[in-house]
Amino acid sequence: MTKAASRSTSTASADPGPSAAQVIDAKIAGLDDWRGTTLAHVRRIIQQADPAVVETVKWRGVPVWEHDGILCTGETYARAVKLTFAKGAALDDPAGLFNASLDGNTRRAIDLHEGDTINATALKALIRAAVAVNVAAKAAKTSAPRKRAAPKAATDTRAAAPTGTARPPRR
């Protein structure tokens, strides 16, 4: 499921421009080599793994897939298509798909190079795990009782009384 731009029938409203899906479609079409094919294939896998995924575009045209937060991004470089998982360090990766950004505290990435075979089953499992992490984080955030701040004590802004030791005046 992609998030489409809604168009108002009012003539006074501004045109919101192309939807994120249309921008990603154009990006894929503009990559007339293996990178476009790879990005399109990965996109289909992500959509199959999570039919409720929302596509957005950020950071000067980078495709982003979200479900209660960012799941992953799809950056394209001259020699790689990089899927960066926002909370990848929190995900189990039994198939060993993560091969980049392995020393970070939060993110993990998969660099796909020309001729690489994509393990669709393992990638779907990673996407579903990323969805579960985001959903759990959102549930924890909304169900956690809010602590009320203790009332602040009134502060005395008057100068402190002298302690008996007089200082000579400054000159």
Summary of the structure (lengths in Angstrom):
residues: 171
radius of gyration: 25.5
end to end distance: 75.9
largest distance: 83.9
contacts: 405
relative contact order: 0.12
helix: 32%
strand: 16%
